[in-house]
Amino acid sequence: MDEDKEGLVVMLLKEGSTGHAIRLFREETGADREKARHAIAELSRRHDLPTRRNGLLPLVLIGLAGLLGLAIAF
């Protein structure tokens, strides 16, 4: 992968778009999903970027915020 594409992958990781970064890596390299996932994880480590480990966490937090809002309203 050339430097421009790697920069785009890093930008996606900084935005929290790990899935998009993996898809871009696969498109550019032809790697299978597992190989791409490992490569993106390694790229994240090299750039000290967090990778989202649990895709459900944002949904859980939104649900909890909604429940708290309802509890405060009553």
C-alpha positions in Angstrom: 0.0 0.0 0.0 1.4 3.4 -0.9 1.9 6.2 1.5 -1.2 8.1 0.4 -3.5 5.2 1.0 -1.8 4.4 4.3 -2.4 8.1 5.3 -6.0 7.7 4.5 -6.3 4.5 6.5 -4.6 6.3 9.5 -7.1 9.2 9.1 -10.0 6.7 9.2 -8.6 5.1 12.3 -8.3 8.5 14.0 -12.0 9.1 13.2 -12.9 5.8 14.8 -13.8 4.2 11.4 -12.0 0.9 11.9 -14.4 -1.0 9.6 -13.9 1.5 6.8 -10.1 1.3 7.3 -10.3 -2.5 7.0 -12.4 -2.3 3.8 -10.1 0.2 2.2 -7.1 -2.0 3.1 -8.8 -5.0 1.5 -9.7 -3.1 -1.6 -6.1 -1.8 -2.0 -4.2 -5.0 -1.2 -6.6 -7.8 -2.0 -6.1 -9.2 1.5 -8.7 -11.4 3.0 -10.7 -10.1 6.0 -8.6 -11.7 8.7 -5.3 -10.6 7.2 -6.6 -7.0 6.7 -7.9 -6.9 10.3 -4.5 -7.9 11.7 -2.7 -5.4 9.4 -5.0 -2.6 10.6 -4.5 -3.5 14.2 -0.7 -3.4 13.6 -1.0 0.0 11.9 -3.1 1.3 14.8 -0.4 0.1 17.3 2.4 1.8 15.2 0.5 5.1 15.2 -0.6 4.7 18.9 -4.3 4.8 17.8 -7.0 2.9 19.6 -9.1 0.4 17.8 -12.7 -0.2 18.7 -12.9 -3.6 20.3 -16.6 -3.7 20.9 -19.0 -2.5 18.2 -21.9 -2.7 20.7 -20.5 -0.2 23.2 -21.8 2.9 21.5 -25.3 1.4 21.3 -25.2 0.5 24.9 -24.1 4.0 25.9 -26.9 5.5 23.8 -29.4 3.2 25.5 -28.2 4.1 28.9 -28.3 7.8 28.2 -31.9 7.4 27.0 -32.9 5.5 30.1 -31.3 8.2 32.3 -33.2 10.8 30.4 -36.5 9.1 31.0 -35.7 8.6 34.7 -34.9 12.3 35.0 -38.1 13.3 33.2 -40.3 11.4 35.7 
